[in-house]
Amino acid sequence: MSETVENVADQEVQDQQDSGEQVSPEAIVEAVLMSSDDSLSGSKLAQILGVGTANDVKKHVEALNERYEREGASFRIELIAKGYQIMTQPMYDRWIGKLFKARSDSRLSPALLETLAIVAYKQPVLRAEVEAVRGVACGEMLSRLRDVNLARIVGRAEEIGRPLLYGTTTRFLEIFGLSSLKDLPKIDDDKADSIPALKAVPTEDSSDTSDDGEADAGDDDSDESQDES
């Protein structure tokens, strides 16, 4: 199978040379990442290239980032949620934030962001634990976060009633520009009970986390309420 893929790739390179085109692996990686809304793993990019491995892709990415730095480009290829994605540098957030303000800051309500932050920092966490921190019922909030693929059920607690445990998703890492949960803002040692606020990275597809219809989000949580009772 690998020989077949390599033969196809070699033929494509030969066709490009015959037509006078010069396309490098770095340029292909760059073009694919620019065309993707989601992060792509090294193995996926290697599959698209048709030759090489994830380690080869890593070298291509490093070469591209070195070129971007030399040219003073406003973006870099970052490792996000175990995949590569082209992202603008933080110094440009001020202006990009203005462009996507309606799509980012207002996508999730303060209540949803607060609930999500608690889940992110305390996962795996029970609904009762989230409610203890917020001081209000959070069934609808957790249901809504699941609807927009930012939170998920990760298991059940080993206690009476086997209540559900919640955690975050890969989508959560992508939306907030995190490589892993270790990249979450640190909790202030002087305020151990305080959960830092979360802020989404502006992206064109952040509309997937739109907060429309939040009031109706609790319907799917009825079964969970029965499970946790």
DRENPA-3360 file (N, C-alpha, C; in nm, 2 decimals, always signed):
BEGIN
1 = MSETVENV = +0.08/-0.12/+0.00/+0.00/+0.00/+0.00/+0.09/+0.12/+0.00 ~ +0.20/+0.12/+0.09/+0.28/+0.24/+0.10/+0.36/+0.26/-0.04 ~ +0.39/+0.15/-0.11/+0.46/+0.17/-0.23/+0.37/+0.23/-0.34 ~ +0.24/+0.20/-0.33/+0.14/+0.26/-0.42/+0.13/+0.41/-0.40 ~ +0.12/+0.45/-0.27/+0.11/+0.59/-0.24/+0.23/+0.66/-0.28 ~ +0.35/+0.60/-0.26/+0.48/+0.67/-0.30/+0.48/+0.68/-0.45 ~ +0.44/+0.58/-0.52/+0.44/+0.59/-0.67/+0.35/+0.70/-0.72 ~ +0.23/+0.71/-0.66/+0.14/+0.82/-0.70/+0.20/+0.95/-0.67;
9 = ADQEVQDQ = +0.27/+0.97/-0.55/+0.33/+1.09/-0.51/+0.44/+1.13/-0.61 ~ +0.52/+1.02/-0.64/+0.64/+1.04/-0.73/+0.58/+1.09/-0.87 ~ +0.47/+1.03/-0.91/+0.41/+1.07/-1.04/+0.36/+1.21/-1.04 ~ +0.30/+1.25/-0.93/+0.26/+1.39/-0.91/+0.37/+1.49/-0.92 ~ +0.49/+1.45/-0.85/+0.60/+1.54/-0.86/+0.66/+1.55/-1.00 ~ +0.66/+1.43/-1.07/+0.71/+1.43/-1.21/+0.62/+1.51/-1.30 ~ +0.49/+1.50/-1.28/+0.40/+1.58/-1.36/+0.42/+1.73/-1.34 ~ +0.45/+1.77/-1.21/+0.47/+1.91/-1.18/+0.60/+1.96/-1.25;
17 = QDSGEQVS = +0.70/+1.87/-1.24/+0.83/+1.91/-1.31/+0.81/+1.92/-1.46 ~ +0.73/+1.83/-1.52/+0.71/+1.83/-1.66/+0.64/+1.96/-1.70 ~ +0.55/+2.01/-1.61/+0.47/+2.13/-1.65/+0.54/+2.26/-1.61 ~ +0.66/+2.24/-1.55/+0.73/+2.36/-1.51/+0.70/+2.41/-1.37 ~ +0.61/+2.34/-1.30/+0.57/+2.38/-1.16/+0.67/+2.33/-1.06 ~ +0.70/+2.41/-0.96/+0.79/+2.37/-0.85/+0.71/+2.38/-0.72 ~ +0.67/+2.26/-0.67/+0.59/+2.26/-0.55/+0.67/+2.18/-0.44 ~ +0.71/+2.25/-0.33/+0.78/+2.18/-0.23/+0.69/+2.12/-0.12;
25 = PEAIVEAV = +0.73/+2.02/-0.05/+0.65/+1.97/+0.06/+0.61/+2.07/+0.16 ~ +0.70/+2.17/+0.19/+0.66/+2.28/+0.28/+0.54/+2.36/+0.23 ~ +0.55/+2.39/+0.10/+0.44/+2.47/+0.04/+0.31/+2.39/+0.04 ~ +0.31/+2.26/+0.03/+0.19/+2.18/+0.03/+0.13/+2.18/+0.17 ~ +0.22/+2.16/+0.27/+0.17/+2.17/+0.41/+0.11/+2.30/+0.44 ~ +0.18/+2.41/+0.39/+0.13/+2.54/+0.42/-0.01/+2.56/+0.35 ~ -0.03/+2.52/+0.23/-0.15/+2.53/+0.16/-0.26/+2.46/+0.22 ~ -0.24/+2.33/+0.27/-0.34/+2.25/+0.33/-0.38/+2.31/+0.46;
33 = LMSSDDSL = -0.29/+2.36/+0.54/-0.32/+2.42/+0.67/-0.40/+2.55/+0.65 ~ -0.37/+2.63/+0.55/-0.44/+2.75/+0.52/-0.58/+2.72/+0.48 ~ -0.61/+2.60/+0.42/-0.74/+2.57/+0.37/-0.82/+2.50/+0.48 ~ -0.77/+2.46/+0.59/-0.84/+2.39/+0.69/-0.88/+2.47/+0.81 ~ -1.01/+2.45/+0.85/-1.06/+2.53/+0.97/-1.02/+2.46/+1.10 ~ -0.98/+2.33/+1.09/-0.94/+2.26/+1.21/-0.79/+2.23/+1.21 ~ -0.74/+2.19/+1.33/-0.60/+2.15/+1.34/-0.59/+2.01/+1.27 ~ -0.47/+1.99/+1.21/-0.45/+1.86/+1.14/-0.32/+1.79/+1.20;
41 = SGSKLAQI = -0.33/+1.67/+1.23/-0.22/+1.60/+1.29/-0.11/+1.58/+1.19 ~ +0.01/+1.55/+1.25/+0.12/+1.52/+1.16/+0.10/+1.41/+1.07 ~ +0.04/+1.30/+1.12/+0.01/+1.18/+1.04/-0.09/+1.21/+0.93 ~ -0.19/+1.29/+0.96/-0.29/+1.33/+0.86/-0.22/+1.41/+0.75 ~ -0.14/+1.50/+0.78/-0.07/+1.58/+0.68/+0.03/+1.50/+0.60 ~ +0.09/+1.40/+0.66/+0.18/+1.31/+0.59/+0.10/+1.23/+0.49 ~ -0.02/+1.19/+0.53/-0.11/+1.11/+0.44/-0.15/+1.20/+0.32 ~ -0.18/+1.32/+0.35/-0.22/+1.41/+0.24/-0.10/+1.43/+0.14;
49 = LGVGTAND = +0.02/+1.45/+0.20/+0.14/+1.47/+0.12/+0.16/+1.35/+0.03 ~ +0.14/+1.23/+0.09/+0.16/+1.11/+0.01/+0.30/+1.05/+0.03 ~ +0.39/+1.12/+0.10/+0.52/+1.07/+0.13/+0.56/+1.12/+0.27 ~ +0.66/+1.05/+0.33/+0.71/+1.10/+0.46/+0.63/+1.05/+0.57 ~ +0.67/+1.10/+0.69/+0.60/+1.06/+0.82/+0.57/+1.19/+0.90 ~ +0.51/+1.16/+1.01/+0.47/+1.28/+1.10/+0.60/+1.35/+1.14 ~ +0.71/+1.28/+1.16/+0.84/+1.35/+1.19/+0.88/+1.44/+1.07 ~ +0.86/+1.40/+0.95/+0.90/+1.48/+0.84/+0.81/+1.60/+0.83;
57 = VKKHVEAL = +0.68/+1.59/+0.86/+0.59/+1.70/+0.86/+0.64/+1.80/+0.97 ~ +0.68/+1.75/+1.08/+0.73/+1.84/+1.19/+0.85/+1.92/+1.14 ~ +0.94/+1.86/+1.06/+1.05/+1.94/+1.00/+1.00/+2.04/+0.90 ~ +0.90/+2.01/+0.82/+0.84/+2.10/+0.73/+0.79/+2.22/+0.80 ~ +0.71/+2.19/+0.91/+0.65/+2.30/+0.99/+0.76/+2.39/+1.05 ~ +0.87/+2.33/+1.10/+0.98/+2.41/+1.16/+1.04/+2.50/+1.06 ~ +1.06/+2.44/+0.94/+1.11/+2.52/+0.83/+1.02/+2.64/+0.79 ~ +0.89/+2.61/+0.79/+0.80/+2.72/+0.75/+0.80/+2.83/+0.86;
65 = NERYEREG = +0.80/+2.79/+0.99/+0.80/+2.89/+1.09/+0.93/+2.97/+1.09 ~ +1.04/+2.91/+1.06/+1.17/+2.98/+1.05/+1.16/+3.09/+0.94 ~ +1.09/+3.05/+0.83/+1.08/+3.15/+0.72/+0.98/+3.26/+0.76 ~ +0.87/+3.22/+0.82/+0.78/+3.32/+0.87/+0.85/+3.42/+0.96 ~ +0.93/+3.37/+1.05/+1.01/+3.46/+1.14/+1.10/+3.55/+1.07 ~ +1.17/+3.50/+0.97/+1.26/+3.58/+0.89/+1.19/+3.69/+0.82 ~ +1.07/+3.66/+0.76/+1.00/+3.75/+0.68/+0.91/+3.85/+0.77 ~ +0.91/+3.82/+0.90/+0.83/+3.91/+0.99/+0.68/+3.88/+0.97;
73 = ASFRIELI = +0.64/+3.76/+0.93/+0.50/+3.73/+0.91/+0.42/+3.74/+1.04 ~ +0.29/+3.77/+1.03/+0.20/+3.79/+1.14/+0.15/+3.66/+1.20 ~ +0.18/+3.55/+1.14/+0.13/+3.42/+1.19/+0.24/+3.31/+1.20 ~ +0.21/+3.21/+1.27/+0.29/+3.09/+1.28/+0.21/+2.97/+1.28 ~ +0.27/+2.85/+1.26/+0.20/+2.72/+1.27/+0.22/+2.67/+1.41 ~ +0.11/+2.66/+1.48/+0.11/+2.62/+1.62/+0.06/+2.47/+1.64 ~ +0.11/+2.41/+1.74/+0.05/+2.28/+1.78/-0.07/+2.29/+1.87 ~ -0.18/+2.27/+1.82/-0.31/+2.29/+1.89/-0.39/+2.15/+1.90;
81 = AKGYQIMT = -0.42/+2.11/+2.02/-0.50/+1.99/+2.04/-0.43/+1.87/+1.96 ~ -0.30/+1.86/+1.97/-0.23/+1.75/+1.90/-0.23/+1.76/+1.75 ~ -0.26/+1.87/+1.70/-0.25/+1.89/+1.55/-0.20/+2.03/+1.52 ~ -0.17/+2.05/+1.40/-0.11/+2.18/+1.35/-0.22/+2.27/+1.30 ~ -0.20/+2.40/+1.33/-0.30/+2.50/+1.28/-0.22/+2.63/+1.26 ~ -0.26/+2.70/+1.16/-0.20/+2.84/+1.13/-0.27/+2.94/+1.22 ~ -0.20/+3.01/+1.30/-0.26/+3.11/+1.39/-0.18/+3.24/+1.39 ~ -0.26/+3.35/+1.41/-0.19/+3.48/+1.41/-0.12/+3.49/+1.55;
89 = QPMYDRWI = -0.02/+3.57/+1.55/+0.05/+3.59/+1.68/-0.03/+3.68/+1.78 ~ +0.00/+3.66/+1.91/-0.08/+3.73/+2.01/-0.08/+3.88/+2.00 ~ +0.03/+3.94/+1.94/+0.04/+4.08/+1.94/-0.06/+4.15/+1.85 ~ -0.13/+4.06/+1.76/-0.23/+4.11/+1.67/-0.37/+4.09/+1.73 ~ -0.39/+4.04/+1.85/-0.52/+4.01/+1.91/-0.60/+4.13/+1.92 ~ -0.54/+4.25/+1.94/-0.62/+4.37/+1.96/-0.70/+4.41/+1.84 ~ -0.64/+4.39/+1.72/-0.71/+4.42/+1.60/-0.80/+4.31/+1.55 ~ -0.76/+4.19/+1.56/-0.84/+4.07/+1.52/-0.96/+4.06/+1.61;
97 = GKLFKARS = -0.94/+4.09/+1.74/-1.05/+4.09/+1.83/-1.16/+4.18/+1.79 ~ -1.13/+4.29/+1.73/-1.23/+4.39/+1.69/-1.31/+4.32/+1.58 ~ -1.24/+4.25/+1.49/-1.31/+4.19/+1.37/-1.41/+4.08/+1.41 ~ -1.36/+4.00/+1.51/-1.44/+3.88/+1.55/-1.51/+3.90/+1.68 ~ -1.52/+4.02/+1.73/-1.58/+4.04/+1.86/-1.72/+3.98/+1.87 ~ -1.80/+4.00/+1.77/-1.94/+3.95/+1.77/-1.94/+3.80/+1.76 ~ -1.83/+3.74/+1.71/-1.83/+3.59/+1.69/-1.76/+3.52/+1.80 ~ -1.69/+3.60/+1.89/-1.61/+3.53/+1.99/-1.66/+3.57/+2.13;
105 = DSRLSPAL = -1.65/+3.69/+2.17/-1.68/+3.73/+2.31/-1.82/+3.70/+2.34 ~ -1.91/+3.72/+2.25/-2.06/+3.70/+2.28/-2.11/+3.57/+2.24 ~ -2.02/+3.47/+2.20/-2.07/+3.34/+2.16/-2.12/+3.27/+2.29 ~ -2.05/+3.27/+2.39/-2.09/+3.20/+2.52/-2.12/+3.30/+2.62 ~ -2.23/+3.28/+2.69/-2.27/+3.37/+2.79/-2.18/+3.36/+2.91 ~ -2.17/+3.47/+3.00/-2.09/+3.46/+3.12/-2.11/+3.34/+3.20 ~ -2.24/+3.30/+3.21/-2.28/+3.18/+3.29/-2.22/+3.05/+3.23 ~ -2.22/+3.04/+3.10/-2.16/+2.92/+3.03/-2.01/+2.92/+3.05;
113 = LETLAIVA = -1.95/+3.04/+3.03/-1.80/+3.04/+3.04/-1.76/+3.01/+3.19 ~ -1.84/+3.05/+3.28/-1.80/+3.02/+3.42/-1.82/+2.87/+3.45 ~ -1.92/+2.82/+3.40/-1.95/+2.67/+3.42/-1.84/+2.59/+3.35 ~ -1.80/+2.63/+3.22/-1.70/+2.56/+3.15/-1.56/+2.57/+3.22 ~ -1.53/+2.69/+3.28/-1.40/+2.70/+3.35/-1.40/+2.61/+3.47 ~ -1.51/+2.59/+3.54/-1.51/+2.50/+3.65/-1.48/+2.36/+3.61 ~ -1.55/+2.32/+3.50/-1.53/+2.18/+3.44/-1.39/+2.16/+3.40 ~ -1.33/+2.26/+3.33/-1.19/+2.25/+3.28/-1.09/+2.23/+3.39;
121 = YKQPVLRA = -1.11/+2.31/+3.50/-1.01/+2.30/+3.61/-1.03/+2.19/+3.70 ~ -1.15/+2.14/+3.72/-1.18/+2.04/+3.82/-1.21/+1.90/+3.76 ~ -1.21/+1.89/+3.63/-1.24/+1.76/+3.57/-1.15/+1.65/+3.62 ~ -1.21/+1.52/+3.63/-1.35/+1.49/+3.61/-1.43/+1.54/+3.73 ~ -1.54/+1.61/+3.70/-1.62/+1.68/+3.80/-1.76/+1.64/+3.80 ~ -1.82/+1.63/+3.92/-1.97/+1.60/+3.93/-2.05/+1.73/+3.91 ~ -2.17/+1.72/+3.86/-2.26/+1.83/+3.85/-2.28/+1.90/+3.98 ~ -2.29/+1.82/+4.09/-2.31/+1.88/+4.22/-2.19/+1.96/+4.26;
129 = EVEAVRGV = -2.07/+1.92/+4.22/-1.95/+2.00/+4.25/-1.95/+2.13/+4.18 ~ -1.99/+2.13/+4.05/-2.00/+2.25/+3.97/-2.10/+2.35/+4.04 ~ -2.21/+2.29/+4.08/-2.32/+2.37/+4.14/-2.27/+2.43/+4.27 ~ -2.19/+2.35/+4.35/-2.14/+2.40/+4.47/-2.05/+2.52/+4.46 ~ -1.97/+2.53/+4.35/-1.89/+2.64/+4.32/-1.97/+2.76/+4.27 ~ -2.06/+2.74/+4.18/-2.14/+2.85/+4.13/-2.25/+2.89/+4.22 ~ -2.30/+2.80/+4.30/-2.41/+2.84/+4.39/-2.55/+2.84/+4.33 ~ -2.56/+2.79/+4.21/-2.69/+2.77/+4.14/-2.69/+2.64/+4.06;
137 = ACGEMLSR = -2.81/+2.60/+4.02/-2.83/+2.48/+3.94/-2.76/+2.49/+3.81 ~ -2.69/+2.39/+3.76/-2.61/+2.40/+3.64/-2.64/+2.29/+3.54 ~ -2.75/+2.22/+3.56/-2.79/+2.12/+3.46/-2.80/+2.17/+3.32 ~ -2.87/+2.28/+3.30/-2.89/+2.34/+3.17/-2.76/+2.38/+3.11 ~ -2.67/+2.44/+3.19/-2.54/+2.49/+3.14/-2.46/+2.37/+3.09 ~ -2.45/+2.26/+3.17/-2.38/+2.15/+3.13/-2.43/+2.08/+3.00 ~ -2.56/+2.08/+2.99/-2.63/+2.03/+2.87/-2.59/+2.11/+2.75 ~ -2.59/+2.24/+2.77/-2.56/+2.33/+2.66/-2.42/+2.32/+2.61;
145 = LRDVNLAR = -2.33/+2.30/+2.71/-2.19/+2.29/+2.68/-2.16/+2.16/+2.60 ~ -2.24/+2.06/+2.63/-2.23/+1.93/+2.56/-2.29/+1.95/+2.42 ~ -2.39/+2.03/+2.40/-2.45/+2.05/+2.27/-2.35/+2.11/+2.18 ~ -2.27/+2.20/+2.23/-2.17/+2.27/+2.14/-2.04/+2.21/+2.15 ~ -2.03/+2.08/+2.20/-1.91/+2.00/+2.20/-1.79/+2.06/+2.27 ~ -1.82/+2.13/+2.38/-1.71/+2.19/+2.47/-1.70/+2.10/+2.59 ~ -1.80/+2.03/+2.63/-1.79/+1.94/+2.75/-1.85/+1.81/+2.71 ~ -1.81/+1.71/+2.79/-1.86/+1.57/+2.76/-1.87/+1.49/+2.89;
153 = IVGRAEEI = -1.94/+1.38/+2.89/-1.95/+1.29/+3.00/-1.83/+1.20/+2.99 ~ -1.75/+1.19/+3.09/-1.63/+1.11/+3.09/-1.63/+0.98/+3.17 ~ -1.75/+0.97/+3.25/-1.76/+0.85/+3.33/-1.86/+0.87/+3.44 ~ -1.86/+0.78/+3.53/-1.94/+0.78/+3.65/-1.86/+0.77/+3.78 ~ -1.90/+0.84/+3.88/-1.83/+0.84/+4.01/-1.86/+0.71/+4.08 ~ -1.76/+0.66/+4.16/-1.77/+0.54/+4.23/-1.83/+0.57/+4.37 ~ -1.96/+0.61/+4.37/-2.03/+0.65/+4.49/-2.18/+0.61/+4.47 ~ -2.26/+0.63/+4.57/-2.40/+0.59/+4.57/-2.47/+0.67/+4.45;
161 = GRPLLYGT = -2.54/+0.59/+4.37/-2.61/+0.65/+4.25/-2.53/+0.66/+4.13 ~ -2.39/+0.64/+4.14/-2.30/+0.65/+4.02/-2.33/+0.77/+3.94 ~ -2.32/+0.89/+4.00/-2.35/+1.02/+3.93/-2.25/+1.04/+3.81 ~ -2.29/+1.11/+3.71/-2.20/+1.14/+3.59/-2.09/+1.23/+3.63 ~ -1.98/+1.21/+3.56/-1.86/+1.29/+3.57/-1.84/+1.37/+3.44 ~ -1.81/+1.50/+3.44/-1.79/+1.58/+3.32/-1.65/+1.62/+3.30 ~ -1.61/+1.64/+3.18/-1.48/+1.69/+3.14/-1.49/+1.76/+3.01 ~ -1.38/+1.82/+2.96/-1.38/+1.90/+2.84/-1.34/+1.81/+2.72;
169 = TTRFLEIF = -1.35/+1.87/+2.60/-1.33/+1.80/+2.47/-1.21/+1.85/+2.40 ~ -1.18/+1.79/+2.29/-1.07/+1.84/+2.20/-1.11/+1.97/+2.14 ~ -1.24/+1.98/+2.11/-1.29/+2.11/+2.06/-1.27/+2.22/+2.15 ~ -1.28/+2.20/+2.28/-1.25/+2.30/+2.39/-1.11/+2.35/+2.37 ~ -1.01/+2.26/+2.35/-0.87/+2.30/+2.33/-0.85/+2.38/+2.21 ~ -0.92/+2.35/+2.10/-0.91/+2.42/+1.98/-0.97/+2.57/+1.99 ~ -1.09/+2.57/+2.05/-1.15/+2.70/+2.07/-1.07/+2.80/+2.16 ~ -1.01/+2.75/+2.26/-0.93/+2.83/+2.35/-0.78/+2.83/+2.32;
177 = GLSSLKDL = -0.74/+2.77/+2.21/-0.60/+2.78/+2.17/-0.51/+2.71/+2.26 ~ -0.54/+2.60/+2.31/-0.46/+2.52/+2.40/-0.40/+2.39/+2.34 ~ -0.28/+2.37/+2.37/-0.22/+2.24/+2.32/-0.27/+2.12/+2.41 ~ -0.28/+2.15/+2.54/-0.33/+2.05/+2.63/-0.38/+2.12/+2.75 ~ -0.44/+2.05/+2.84/-0.50/+2.11/+2.96/-0.39/+2.17/+3.05 ~ -0.27/+2.13/+3.03/-0.16/+2.19/+3.11/-0.13/+2.33/+3.08 ~ -0.19/+2.38/+2.96/-0.17/+2.52/+2.92/-0.28/+2.61/+2.97 ~ -0.37/+2.56/+3.05/-0.47/+2.64/+3.11/-0.40/+2.75/+3.20;
185 = PKIDDDKA = -0.45/+2.87/+3.21/-0.40/+2.97/+3.29/-0.39/+2.92/+3.44 ~ -0.27/+2.95/+3.50/-0.25/+2.90/+3.64/-0.34/+2.96/+3.74 ~ -0.38/+2.89/+3.84/-0.46/+2.94/+3.95/-0.37/+3.01/+4.05 ~ -0.41/+3.13/+4.09/-0.33/+3.21/+4.18/-0.33/+3.14/+4.31 ~ -0.20/+3.12/+4.36/-0.19/+3.05/+4.49/-0.26/+3.12/+4.61 ~ -0.27/+3.25/+4.60/-0.33/+3.33/+4.70/-0.48/+3.32/+4.69 ~ -0.53/+3.27/+4.58/-0.67/+3.26/+4.56/-0.71/+3.12/+4.50 ~ -0.67/+3.02/+4.59/-0.69/+2.88/+4.54/-0.83/+2.84/+4.50;
193 = DSIPALKA = -0.93/+2.91/+4.56/-1.07/+2.88/+4.53/-1.12/+2.96/+4.41 ~ -1.04/+3.04/+4.35/-1.08/+3.13/+4.24/-1.04/+3.06/+4.11 ~ -1.14/+3.04/+4.02/-1.12/+2.98/+3.88/-1.09/+3.09/+3.78 ~ -0.98/+3.09/+3.71/-0.95/+3.20/+3.61/-1.05/+3.20/+3.50 ~ -1.08/+3.32/+3.45/-1.17/+3.33/+3.34/-1.11/+3.27/+3.21 ~ -1.20/+3.22/+3.13/-1.15/+3.17/+3.00/-1.19/+3.27/+2.89 ~ -1.10/+3.27/+2.78/-1.13/+3.36/+2.67/-1.10/+3.29/+2.54 ~ -1.20/+3.28/+2.45/-1.18/+3.20/+2.33/-1.09/+3.28/+2.24;
201 = VPTEDSSD = -1.01/+3.20/+2.16/-0.93/+3.25/+2.05/-1.02/+3.28/+1.93 ~ -1.02/+3.40/+1.88/-1.11/+3.44/+1.77/-1.08/+3.35/+1.64 ~ -1.18/+3.28/+1.60/-1.17/+3.20/+1.47/-1.30/+3.21/+1.40 ~ -1.29/+3.19/+1.27/-1.41/+3.21/+1.18/-1.52/+3.11/+1.21 ~ -1.48/+2.99/+1.26/-1.58/+2.89/+1.29/-1.62/+2.89/+1.43 ~ -1.59/+2.99/+1.51/-1.63/+2.99/+1.65/-1.79/+3.01/+1.66 ~ -1.85/+3.04/+1.54/-2.00/+3.05/+1.54/-2.06/+2.92/+1.58 ~ -1.98/+2.81/+1.58/-2.04/+2.68/+1.62/-2.08/+2.68/+1.77;
209 = TSDDGEAD = -2.02/+2.78/+1.85/-2.05/+2.78/+1.99/-2.15/+2.89/+2.02 ~ -2.23/+2.93/+1.92/-2.33/+3.03/+1.94/-2.42/+2.99/+2.05 ~ -2.46/+3.10/+2.13/-2.54/+3.07/+2.25/-2.69/+3.09/+2.22 ~ -2.74/+3.08/+2.09/-2.88/+3.09/+2.06/-2.95/+2.97/+2.12 ~ -3.07/+3.01/+2.18/-3.16/+2.90/+2.23/-3.11/+2.84/+2.36 ~ -3.03/+2.91/+2.44/-2.98/+2.86/+2.56/-3.09/+2.82/+2.66 ~ -3.20/+2.89/+2.65/-3.31/+2.86/+2.75/-3.37/+2.72/+2.73 ~ -3.36/+2.67/+2.60/-3.41/+2.54/+2.57/-3.31/+2.43/+2.59;
217 = AGDDDSDE = -3.19/+2.46/+2.64/-3.09/+2.36/+2.64/-3.10/+2.25/+2.74 ~ -3.19/+2.27/+2.83/-3.20/+2.17/+2.94/-3.28/+2.05/+2.92 ~ -3.34/+2.04/+2.80/-3.43/+1.92/+2.77/-3.35/+1.79/+2.78 ~ -3.23/+1.79/+2.72/-3.15/+1.67/+2.72/-3.10/+1.63/+2.85 ~ -3.10/+1.72/+2.95/-3.05/+1.70/+3.08/-3.14/+1.63/+3.17 ~ -3.26/+1.60/+3.13/-3.36/+1.54/+3.22/-3.32/+1.40/+3.25 ~ -3.27/+1.33/+3.16/-3.22/+1.19/+3.18/-3.11/+1.19/+3.28 ~ -3.02/+1.29/+3.26/-2.90/+1.30/+3.35/-2.95/+1.33/+3.49;
225 = SQDES = -3.05/+1.41/+3.51/-3.10/+1.44/+3.64/-3.15/+1.32/+3.71 ~ -3.22/+1.23/+3.63/-3.27/+1.11/+3.69/-3.15/+1.02/+3.73 ~ -3.05/+1.02/+3.65/-2.93/+0.93/+3.68/-2.86/+0.98/+3.80 ~ -2.86/+1.11/+3.82/-2.78/+1.16/+3.93/-2.86/+1.18/+4.06 ~ -2.99/+1.15/+4.05/-3.07/+1.17/+4.17/-3.05/+1.05/+4.26;
% end
